[in-house]
Amino acid sequence: MSGHHAHGDDEGHQGHQGHETDHAGHGGHGEHGGHTSHGGAVAAEQPRAHGSHGAHEGHGGHDKHAGHDPEAFRRKFWLSLVLTIPLVVTSPMIMDWFGYTLDLPGMDLVGPVLGTFVFFYGGWPFLAGGVREVRDRAPGMMLLIATAITVAYIASLATSLGFFDLEFWWELGALVSIMLLGHWQEMKAIGQARGALAALAALLPDEAERIAEDGSTETVPAAELGVGDVVLVRSGSRVPADGEVVDGEAEMDESMITGESRPVPRSAGERVVAGTVATDSAIRVRVDAVGDDTALAGIQRLVSAAQESRGRGQVLADRFAALLFYIAMAAGAITFAVWSLLGDTTSAVVRTVTVLVIACPHALGLAIPLVISITTAVSAKAGILVKDRLAIERMRTVDAVLFDKTGTLTKGEHTVAGVSGAAGADRDEVLHLAAAVESDSEHPLARAIVAHRGREHGESARASDFRSRTGKGVEATVDGERYAVGGPALLRELGTDAPNELQGDIETWSGRGATVLYLIALDDEAKVLGAIALEDEVRPEAKQAIADLRAQGVKTIAMITGDARSVAEAVAADLGFVEGRDEVFAEVLPADKDQAVADLQARGLRVAMVGDGVNDAPALARADVGIAIGAGTDVAIESAGVVLASSDPRGVGGVRRLSKAGYRKMIENLGWAAGYNIVAIPLAAGVLAGVGITLSPAVGAVLMSASTIVVALNAQLLRRVRLTPES
């Protein structure tokens, strides 16, 4: 294919700082383009991953639920619900309420048989969770539920055996079923990112072409490569291990590692890293690092460390449940003691059991999961995918938002930003000839020029005798004349300079960090006819996204990029960044991105990181809230708690608005659940029995159901929240 050519400068790339002064590169594999064509594809095409897949067997804040996936809770819920129906229908309490009677053979066994099955089958996750909470000395929702269903089971079984008159079989079934529903919905919404390390490993090719001593090549598993091996990396292929180029030269797409939006020329003597892509020609690389010693493995370790450092605090419902557990235990003990001292042992048992059962309201079990489930559904309709329940809760407290530049605030695709003519050629002629020369090229910058010409004047003229000058530019014949397009490296090779009449525009473009290409007539003496500036195009909605966050009270907006500072500051100016308030981090390597988040957090700021590249993954994992642009790589998406599927940065403000609304509903629902207990527990304990006011188990069940209905209806109001900036 003739298309993968290079227009990059061959100087100024020794190390990262070289990018700041080199605007010659016709190298423009933007992050976005590179990721969609390489990152996602490789992740899909390479099912066998290399290296460690990481240590995230925890479930975010739900480590105590480990071993139970949403599907397990779904199955338990539906079977428990089906078995609860006959428990309800045959309950003497329910028949008394609704004024009907049933007298079926063996009806007395329905409660003990079905209730026992529901208790052990459906209630087992809560019983096991309760035991873990006791062992960890951290009582919470699981122990509260386990206590309630155990007391209900024992009391009901004792009643069936004739010891008490406390029939709770139907209430036991309803309680287990509704709690299973709540936890099923909750765990569906959690979606904690577990595949980040596997997605990183998938960037490495499974196989490599190793060059033997006789010069022949053999295909071997990448895992078998050793230090000192020489491998052939063909055009469009990924480097299998870190090493040094020993033969050939190519422009390398390193955007998934460094964040630099332009391909970087690499030639003999220069290092390349595993996972990067040779975009235009083949090179031979001597391996000097494999396995855990590669740069990509280093990023894996950063992601793992950042995820492990994330707080594992319990959600509000667990804190409420812990408090309620102690209150219920104390109330039960006091109730039993007082009634026993009064000489009424039967009332002591009845009222204690009633207190312990109704102290675990259905509403508390649904207060948080329902809000999370509805929040997830509402956000999904707006293209916002919530993967981590804690991320959506924390977003309301964020006071600093750190945006990756390429592919997030910009499109990651270059566009023509300016055209200037010289030597009698006007702007249209320069654009026409350059597009014709580039028409057979597949290079991103070439496509940008051709597309721009097409939008303005329709299809470009066709060229003939197309030829690529690797690392310099391209040339072709148009209307019988020979022309070339390339950067400063091509000018040096041809021994010519840009005329003075172009210098003003070139300085302006270079000051903004634009890539400048030249149209050169190849007559007896090379002559520059014009110059074209190309820049990574700022997303039109990015400025509105930043204004929306400011309106919501976010203190600091920051941008981070691997690009040169001149490029970053030009984009920041376009976006309306305020000097002294907002921040720009430029020329940043992966470890520095992670550190930038940590530094912001060290100032006391709660940070949301928004990015799309592999190099963003550690920072996404480190941030209080990681938000991935959906058009980005699998790794970025897996490392984040929230994914913007539409790639619209305005979704960040929508996430914050939804977080605030969801948190408000959580507090309201917990208020309803707590309010139920404030009234129900004292009445169940018989505080007002002296004046003839008591709470029977039946009335307690009615109040419990009413509380649950209120919580469910209140959560549904979240569906009215609008996520657009205008809302």
C-alpha positions in Angstrom: 0.0 0.0 0.0 1.3 3.4 -0.8 -0.7 5.1 1.8 1.3 4.5 5.0 3.9 7.2 4.5 5.6 9.6 6.9 5.9 13.3 6.8 7.7 13.6 10.1 10.8 15.4 10.9 13.7 13.1 11.6 15.2 15.4 14.3 14.3 16.6 17.7 12.8 13.4 18.9 15.5 12.4 21.4 13.2 11.9 24.3 9.9 13.5 25.1 11.0 17.1 25.2 11.8 17.0 21.5 8.2 17.3 20.6 7.9 20.8 21.9 10.0 22.4 19.2 9.4 20.0 16.3 6.4 21.0 14.3 7.6 19.3 11.2 6.0 16.0 11.7 3.5 15.1 9.2 2.9 12.6 11.8 -0.5 12.8 13.1 -2.0 9.6 14.2 -4.1 11.2 16.8 -4.9 9.4 20.0 -8.5 8.9 18.9 -7.7 7.5 15.5 -4.9 5.3 16.8 -7.1 3.9 19.5 -10.0 3.0 17.4 -7.9 1.4 14.8 -5.4 -0.3 17.1 -6.3 -0.3 20.7 -9.9 -1.6 20.4 -9.1 -3.9 17.5 -6.3 -5.6 19.2 -8.3 -6.1 22.3 -10.9 -7.8 20.3 -8.6 -9.8 18.1 -6.2 -11.0 20.8 -8.2 -13.1 23.2 -5.1 -14.5 24.9 -3.7 -11.9 27.3 -0.1 -11.6 28.5 1.1 -10.8 31.9 -0.7 -10.4 35.1 -4.4 -9.8 34.9 -4.4 -8.2 38.1 -5.6 -8.6 41.5 -9.1 -7.2 41.6 -11.2 -9.9 43.0 -12.8 -7.5 45.3 -16.1 -5.9 44.5 -15.4 -2.3 45.2 -17.3 -1.5 48.3 -18.9 -5.0 48.1 -16.1 -7.2 49.0 -18.4 -8.9 51.5 -20.6 -9.9 48.6 -17.8 -11.6 46.8 -18.8 -14.8 45.2 -22.4 -13.7 44.3 -22.8 -12.2 40.9 -26.0 -10.5 39.7 -27.1 -13.6 37.9 -27.0 -15.6 41.1 -29.1 -13.0 43.0 -31.6 -12.9 40.0 -32.1 -16.7 40.1 -32.6 -16.7 43.9 -35.0 -13.8 43.8 -37.3 -15.3 41.2 -37.5 -18.7 42.9 -37.9 -17.2 46.3 -40.7 -14.9 45.0 -42.5 -17.9 43.4 -42.4 -19.8 46.7 -43.4 -16.7 48.7 -46.8 -16.5 46.9 -48.2 -19.7 48.5 -46.7 -18.6 51.8 -48.7 -15.3 51.6 -51.9 -16.9 50.3 -52.0 -19.6 53.0 -51.0 -17.3 55.9 -53.7 -17.1 58.7 -52.8 -13.4 59.1 -53.3 -12.6 55.4 -56.6 -14.6 55.4 -57.8 -12.7 58.4 -56.9 -9.3 56.8 -58.8 -10.0 53.6 -61.6 -12.1 55.1 -61.2 -15.4 53.2 -60.5 -18.9 54.4 -58.6 -21.8 52.9 -58.8 -25.4 54.1 -56.5 -27.5 51.9 -55.0 -30.9 52.7 -51.5 -30.4 54.2 -51.8 -26.6 54.3 -50.2 -26.6 57.8 -47.0 -27.8 56.1 -46.8 -25.1 53.4 -45.3 -22.6 55.8 -42.6 -24.8 57.4 -41.6 -26.6 54.2 -41.5 -23.6 51.8 -40.4 -21.2 54.5 -37.5 -23.4 55.4 -36.4 -23.6 51.7 -36.7 -19.8 51.2 -34.8 -19.2 54.5 -31.8 -21.4 53.6 -31.8 -21.0 49.7 -32.8 -17.4 49.3 -31.4 -16.2 52.6 -28.1 -17.9 52.4 -26.1 -14.9 51.0 -27.4 -12.8 53.9 -26.7 -15.4 56.5 -23.1 -15.9 55.1 -22.7 -12.1 54.9 -23.9 -11.7 58.4 -21.4 -14.2 59.7 -18.6 -12.3 57.8 -19.7 -9.0 59.3 -19.6 -10.6 62.8 -16.2 -12.0 62.1 -14.9 -8.6 60.8 -16.6 -6.8 63.7 -18.3 -4.6 61.2 -22.1 -5.0 61.5 -24.1 -3.7 58.5 -26.9 -4.5 56.2 -26.1 -8.2 55.9 -26.1 -8.8 59.6 -29.3 -6.8 60.1 -31.1 -8.8 57.4 -29.6 -12.1 58.7 -30.8 -11.3 62.2 -34.3 -10.4 61.1 -34.8 -13.5 58.9 -33.3 -15.8 61.5 -35.6 -14.5 64.2 -38.6 -14.7 61.9 -37.7 -18.3 60.9 -37.2 -19.5 64.5 -40.4 -17.7 65.7 -42.4 -19.1 62.9 -41.0 -22.6 63.3 -41.7 -22.5 67.0 -45.3 -21.4 66.2 -45.7 -24.3 63.8 -44.6 -26.6 66.5 -47.1 -25.1 69.0 -44.8 -23.1 71.2 -45.7 -19.6 70.2 -48.4 -17.7 68.4 -46.0 -15.8 66.1 -46.6 -16.8 62.4 -44.0 -15.0 60.3 -43.7 -17.4 57.4 -45.1 -15.0 54.8 -43.2 -12.1 56.2 -40.0 -14.2 56.1 -40.6 -15.0 52.4 -41.4 -11.4 51.5 -38.4 -10.1 53.4 -36.0 -12.5 51.7 -37.5 -11.9 48.3 -37.4 -8.1 48.5 -33.8 -8.1 49.9 -32.7 -10.3 47.0 -34.4 -8.0 44.6 -32.6 -5.0 46.1 -29.2 -6.7 46.1 -29.7 -8.0 42.6 -30.4 -4.4 41.4 -27.5 -3.1 43.4 -25.0 -5.5 42.0 -26.2 -5.0 38.5 -25.4 -1.3 39.0 -22.0 -1.8 40.5 -20.1 -3.1 37.4 -16.8 -2.6 39.0 -14.0 -2.3 36.5 -12.1 -5.7 36.6 -10.8 -6.0 33.1 -8.3 -3.0 33.0 -5.2 -5.1 33.3 -6.4 -7.8 30.8 -7.2 -5.0 28.3 -3.7 -3.6 28.8 -2.2 -7.0 28.3 -4.2 -7.4 25.1 -2.3 -4.5 23.5 0.6 -6.9 23.1 0.7 -9.2 20.1 0.5 -12.9 20.8 3.2 -13.7 18.3 6.4 -12.1 17.1 8.6 -12.6 14.0 12.1 -13.4 15.4 15.0 -13.1 13.1 17.4 -16.1 13.1 21.2 -15.9 12.7 20.9 -16.8 9.0 18.6 -13.8 8.4 15.4 -15.9 8.1 12.3 -15.1 10.2 10.4 -17.5 12.4 7.1 -16.9 14.1 7.2 -17.5 17.8 5.0 -16.8 20.8 5.8 -13.3 22.2 6.2 -14.8 25.6 9.2 -16.8 24.3 11.2 -13.7 23.4 14.3 -13.0 25.3 16.7 -10.1 25.8 19.0 -9.9 22.8 16.5 -11.4 20.3 16.0 -9.3 17.1 12.4 -9.1 15.8 10.8 -7.8 12.6 8.0 -5.3 13.2 6.1 -4.9 9.9 4.1 -1.8 8.9 0.9 -1.6 10.9 2.1 -4.1 13.5 2.7 -3.7 17.2 6.1 -4.0 18.8 6.1 -7.2 20.9 8.7 -6.1 23.5 10.7 -3.0 24.5 13.9 -2.7 22.5 16.2 -0.7 20.3 15.8 -0.2 16.5 18.8 -1.8 14.8 17.6 -1.4 11.2 15.1 0.7 9.3 13.1 3.7 10.3 9.4 4.2 10.8 6.9 6.6 12.4 5.7 5.0 15.5 2.2 5.6 16.9 3.0 5.9 20.6 -0.2 7.7 21.6 -1.4 4.8 23.7 1.7 5.0 25.8 2.8 8.6 25.9 -0.3 10.5 24.9 1.6 12.3 22.2 -0.9 12.8 19.3 1.6 12.7 16.5 3.5 9.6 15.3 7.2 9.8 16.3 10.0 9.0 13.9 12.2 6.2 15.2 15.4 5.0 13.5 18.5 2.9 14.3 19.7 3.5 17.8 16.4 4.7 19.2 14.2 2.8 21.6 10.7 1.6 21.0 8.3 0.2 23.5 6.0 -2.8 23.6 2.4 -2.1 22.3 3.3 0.8 20.0 2.6 0.6 16.3 4.9 1.0 13.3 2.6 3.1 11.0 4.4 3.3 7.7 7.3 0.9 7.3 9.0 -2.1 8.8 11.8 -2.0 11.4 14.0 -4.5 13.1 14.2 -4.3 16.9 16.7 -5.8 19.4 14.7 -6.8 22.5 16.1 -5.3 25.7 13.1 -5.8 28.1 10.4 -8.4 28.3 7.6 -9.4 30.6 7.4 -7.3 33.8 10.2 -5.1 32.7 8.4 -3.5 29.8 6.9 0.0 29.9 3.4 -1.5 29.3 3.9 -3.7 32.4 4.8 -0.6 34.3 1.5 1.0 33.3 -0.3 -2.3 34.4 1.3 -1.9 37.8 0.3 1.7 38.0 -3.3 0.8 37.2 -3.3 -2.0 39.8 -1.8 0.2 42.5 -4.2 3.1 41.8 -7.2 0.8 42.0 -6.0 -0.9 45.2 -5.5 2.6 46.7 -9.1 3.5 46.1 -11.2 3.8 49.3 -13.4 0.8 50.2 -15.8 2.7 52.4 -19.3 1.4 52.9 -22.3 3.2 51.4 -24.8 5.1 53.4 -27.2 2.2 53.7 -24.5 0.1 55.4 -23.8 2.8 57.9 -27.5 3.2 58.6 -27.8 -0.6 58.9 -24.9 -0.8 61.4 -26.6 1.9 63.5 -30.0 0.2 63.2 -28.5 -3.2 64.2 -27.2 -1.8 67.5 -30.5 0.0 68.1 -32.5 -3.1 67.3 -30.3 -5.3 69.5 -30.5 -2.8 72.4 -34.3 -2.4 71.9 -34.8 -6.1 71.9 -32.7 -6.7 75.0 -34.5 -3.9 76.9 -37.9 -5.1 75.7 -37.3 -8.6 76.9 -35.8 -7.5 80.2 -38.6 -5.0 81.0 -41.4 -7.4 80.2 -39.7 -10.2 82.0 -39.3 -8.1 85.1 -43.0 -7.3 84.8 -43.7 -11.0 85.1 -45.1 -11.4 81.5 -42.7 -13.9 79.9 -45.0 -14.5 76.9 -45.2 -10.8 76.1 -41.5 -10.5 76.6 -40.9 -13.1 73.9 -43.6 -11.9 71.5 -42.6 -8.3 71.7 -38.9 -9.0 71.5 -39.3 -11.1 68.3 -41.6 -8.4 66.9 -39.0 -5.7 67.5 -36.2 -7.7 65.9 -38.2 -8.6 62.8 -39.7 -5.2 62.0 -36.3 -3.5 62.8 -35.2 -4.6 59.3 -37.6 -2.8 57.0 -37.8 -3.6 53.4 -37.5 0.1 52.7 -33.9 0.2 54.0 -32.9 -2.7 51.8 -34.3 -0.9 48.7 -33.5 2.7 49.6 -30.0 2.7 48.0 -30.3 -0.1 45.4 -33.4 1.4 43.8 -31.9 4.8 43.5 -28.7 3.3 42.0 -30.7 1.1 39.5 -32.9 4.0 38.3 -29.8 6.3 38.2 -28.1 3.8 36.0 -31.2 3.5 33.7 -31.6 7.3 33.4 -28.0 7.9 32.6 -27.8 5.1 30.1 -30.5 6.7 28.1 -28.3 9.8 27.9 -25.3 7.8 26.8 -23.8 7.8 30.3 -22.9 4.3 31.5 -22.4 4.0 35.3 -20.1 1.1 36.1 -19.2 1.8 39.7 -21.9 2.6 42.3 -19.4 4.6 44.4 -18.3 6.7 41.4 -21.8 8.1 40.8 -22.2 8.8 44.6 -18.8 10.5 44.8 -19.3 12.7 41.7 -21.5 15.2 43.6 -18.5 16.1 45.8 -16.0 16.6 42.9 -14.5 20.1 42.9 -11.7 19.5 40.3 -12.2 18.0 36.8 -9.0 16.9 35.0 -9.6 16.4 31.2 -7.2 14.6 28.9 -6.8 16.7 25.8 -6.5 14.4 22.8 -9.7 12.5 22.1 -11.5 14.1 25.0 -11.5 17.9 24.6 -10.3 17.5 21.0 -11.4 15.0 18.4 -7.9 13.4 18.2 -8.1 14.1 14.4 -6.2 16.8 12.7 -8.0 19.4 10.6 -6.7 22.2 8.3 -6.4 25.3 10.4 -4.8 27.6 7.9 -3.5 27.8 4.3 -1.1 30.4 2.9 0.3 30.8 -0.6 3.7 32.1 -2.0 5.5 32.6 -5.3 2.3 33.6 -7.0 0.2 30.7 -5.8 -3.1 31.6 -4.0 -4.7 29.8 -1.1 -7.1 27.7 -3.3 -4.3 26.6 -5.6 -2.1 25.5 -2.7 -4.9 23.5 -1.2 -5.9 22.1 -4.6 -2.4 20.9 -5.4 -1.6 19.6 -1.9 -4.8 17.6 -1.8 -4.1 16.1 -5.2 -0.6 15.0 -4.2 -2.0 13.5 -1.0 -5.0 11.9 -2.6 -3.4 8.4 -2.7 -2.1 8.6 0.9 -3.7 7.0 3.9 -1.8 9.1 6.4 -4.2 10.9 8.9 -2.8 14.3 7.9 -3.1 13.6 4.3 -6.7 12.5 4.8 -7.4 15.8 6.7 -6.1 17.9 3.7 -8.1 15.9 1.2 -11.2 16.0 3.3 -10.9 19.8 3.8 -10.4 20.4 0.1 -13.5 18.1 -0.6 -15.7 20.1 1.8 -14.7 23.4 0.1 -14.5 22.5 -3.6 -15.6 18.9 -4.1 -13.3 16.0 -5.2 -9.6 16.8 -5.6 -7.7 16.3 -8.9 -6.0 12.9 -9.2 -2.2 12.6 -9.2 0.0 10.0 -10.8 3.4 8.5 -10.0 2.8 8.8 -6.2 5.9 8.1 -4.1 6.5 8.2 -0.4 9.7 9.7 1.1 9.8 7.8 4.4 10.1 10.2 7.3 10.0 13.2 5.0 6.9 13.5 2.9 5.3 12.4 -0.4 5.5 13.5 -4.0 3.4 13.0 -7.1 2.7 14.4 -10.6 -0.3 16.7 -11.0 -1.2 18.0 -14.5 2.2 17.1 -15.8 4.1 18.9 -13.0 6.0 17.3 -10.1 5.1 18.4 -6.6 5.9 17.3 -3.0 4.3 17.8 0.3 6.1 17.5 3.6 7.5 19.1 6.7 10.8 20.9 7.5 12.7 17.6 7.1 11.7 17.6 3.4 12.8 21.2 3.0 16.2 20.3 4.4 16.6 17.3 2.1 15.7 19.4 -0.9 18.0 22.2 0.2 15.3 24.9 0.2 13.6 27.2 2.7 10.1 28.7 3.1 10.0 32.2 1.6 9.8 35.3 3.8 6.2 36.0 2.8 5.2 32.7 4.6 7.3 33.3 7.8 4.6 35.4 9.6 1.9 32.7 9.2 4.4 29.9 10.0 5.5 31.5 13.2 1.9 32.1 14.3 0.9 28.5 13.5 4.1 27.0 15.2 3.4 29.1 18.2 0.1 27.3 18.6 1.8 24.0 18.2 0.3 23.3 14.8 1.9 20.9 12.3 3.1 22.8 9.3 3.4 21.2 5.9 4.8 22.7 2.7 3.8 22.4 -0.9 6.9 22.3 -3.1 7.2 22.5 -6.8 9.9 20.0 -7.9 11.3 21.8 -11.1 15.0 22.2 -11.8 15.1 23.9 -8.4 12.7 23.1 -5.6 10.4 26.1 -4.8 8.0 26.4 -1.9 4.5 27.4 -3.2 2.7 27.5 0.1 2.1 26.2 3.6 -0.7 24.4 5.4 -1.3 24.3 9.1 -3.0 21.4 10.7 -4.3 21.2 14.3 -6.1 18.7 16.4 -9.7 19.9 16.2 -11.3 21.1 19.5 -14.7 19.4 20.0 -17.3 22.1 19.5 -19.2 21.0 22.7 -16.1 21.1 24.9 -16.3 24.8 25.7 -20.0 24.3 26.7 -19.0 21.4 28.9 -16.5 23.5 30.8 -18.9 26.4 31.2 -21.5 24.0 32.6 -19.1 22.6 35.2 -18.2 26.1 36.3 -21.9 26.9 36.7 -22.2 23.9 38.9 -19.5 25.2 41.2 -16.5 23.1 40.2 -13.5 25.0 41.5 -10.8 23.9 39.2 -10.8 22.8 35.5 -7.5 21.2 34.4 -6.2 19.7 31.1 -3.5 17.2 30.8 -1.7 16.0 27.7 1.4 14.4 26.3 1.6 17.2 23.6 3.9 20.1 23.7 3.1 23.0 26.0 2.4 25.4 23.0 -0.2 23.0 21.7 -1.8 22.6 25.2 -1.9 26.3 25.9 -3.5 27.1 22.5 -6.3 24.6 23.2 -6.7 25.9 26.7 -7.1 29.4 25.3 -9.7 28.2 22.8 -11.6 26.6 25.7 -11.7 29.7 27.9 -9.3 28.5 30.6 -8.8 31.1 33.3 -5.2 31.8 34.2 -4.5 31.4 37.9 -7.6 29.3 38.4 -7.4 26.6 35.8 -4.4 24.4 35.1 -2.6 23.0 32.1 -0.3 20.0 32.4 1.7 19.5 29.2 4.3 17.0 27.9 3.1 14.5 30.5 4.1 10.8 30.6 1.8 8.1 32.0 3.3 8.1 35.4 3.0 11.8 35.6 -0.7 11.7 34.7 -1.2 9.4 37.6 0.9 11.7 39.8 -1.0 14.8 38.6 -4.2 13.3 40.0 -2.5 12.5 43.3 -1.1 16.0 43.5 -4.5 17.6 43.0 -5.9 15.2 45.7 -3.0 16.2 48.0 -4.3 19.8 47.9 -7.6 18.6 49.3 -9.4 18.5 46.0 -11.8 15.7 45.0 -10.8 14.9 41.4 -12.7 13.5 38.5 -10.4 12.4 35.6 -11.8 12.3 32.1 -9.8 10.4 29.5 -9.7 7.9 26.6 -6.3 6.5 26.2 -4.3 3.6 27.7 -2.0 6.2 29.1 -5.0 7.6 31.0 -5.8 4.3 32.7 -3.7 4.8 35.9 -5.0 8.3 36.3 -8.6 7.2 35.8 -8.2 4.5 38.4 -6.5 6.9 40.9 -9.1 9.6 40.6 -12.0 9.9 43.0 -14.1 9.4 39.9 -12.8 8.1 36.6 -14.8 9.0 33.5 -13.9 7.4 30.2 -14.8 8.7 26.8 -16.6 5.8 25.1 -14.7 6.2 21.8 -11.5 5.5 23.6 -9.6 2.3 24.4 -10.9 -0.7 26.2 -8.4 -0.1 29.0 -9.6 3.5 29.6 -13.2 2.2 29.7 -12.4 -0.7 32.1 -10.4 1.6 34.4 -13.2 4.1 34.8 -16.3 4.1 37.0 -18.4 6.1 34.4 -18.3 5.8 30.6 -19.5 8.6 28.3 -20.6 6.4 25.3 -21.4 9.4 23.2 -17.8 10.9 23.5 -19.5 14.2 24.4 -17.7 15.9 27.3 -20.9 17.7 28.3 -21.8 14.4 29.8 -19.4 15.1 32.7 -21.7 17.9 33.9 -24.7 15.5 33.5 -23.0 12.9 35.6 -22.5 15.5 38.4 -26.1 16.7 38.2 -27.4 13.1 38.3 -25.1 12.3 41.2 -26.6 15.2 43.2 -30.1 14.2 42.4 -29.5 10.6 43.2 -27.8 11.4 46.5 -30.8 13.6 47.5 -33.1 10.7 46.8 -30.9 8.3 48.8 -31.1 10.6 51.8 -34.9 11.0 51.4 -35.4 7.3 51.1 -33.2 6.6 54.1 -35.2 9.2 56.0 -38.4 7.3 55.2 -36.8 4.0 56.3 -35.4 5.5 59.5 -38.7 7.3 60.2 -40.5 4.0 60.1 -38.2 2.6 62.7 -38.4 5.6 65.0 -42.1 5.0 65.2 -42.3 1.2 64.9 -39.6 0.0 67.3 -40.9 1.7 70.4 -44.5 0.7 69.6 -43.4 -2.9 68.9 -41.6 -2.9 72.3 -44.8 -1.9 74.0 -43.8 1.5 75.2 -47.4 2.7 75.0 -49.0 -0.6 76.1 -50.0 1.0 79.4 -52.4 3.3 77.5 -53.7 0.6 75.2 -51.5 1.4 72.2 -49.5 -1.6 70.9 -48.1 -2.6 67.5 -49.0 -6.1 66.5 -46.9 -8.0 64.0 -49.7 -7.5 61.4 -49.8 -3.7 61.8 -46.0 -3.7 61.7 -46.1 -5.5 58.4 -48.5 -3.0 57.0 -46.3 -0.1 58.0 -43.3 -1.9 56.5 -45.1 -2.3 53.2 -46.2 1.3 53.2 -42.6 2.5 53.8 -41.4 0.3 51.0 -44.0 1.7 48.6 -43.1 5.3 49.5 -39.4 4.6 48.9 -40.1 3.0 45.5 -42.3 5.8 44.3 -39.8 8.5 45.5 -36.9 6.8 43.6 -39.0 6.8 40.4 -39.0 10.6 40.5 -35.3 10.4 39.4 -36.6 9.6 35.9 -37.6 13.3 35.6 -34.0 14.5 36.0 -32.6 16.1 32.8 -28.9 15.7 32.1 -28.4 18.4 29.5 -26.6 21.6 30.5 -29.7 23.5 29.8 -31.6 21.7 32.6 
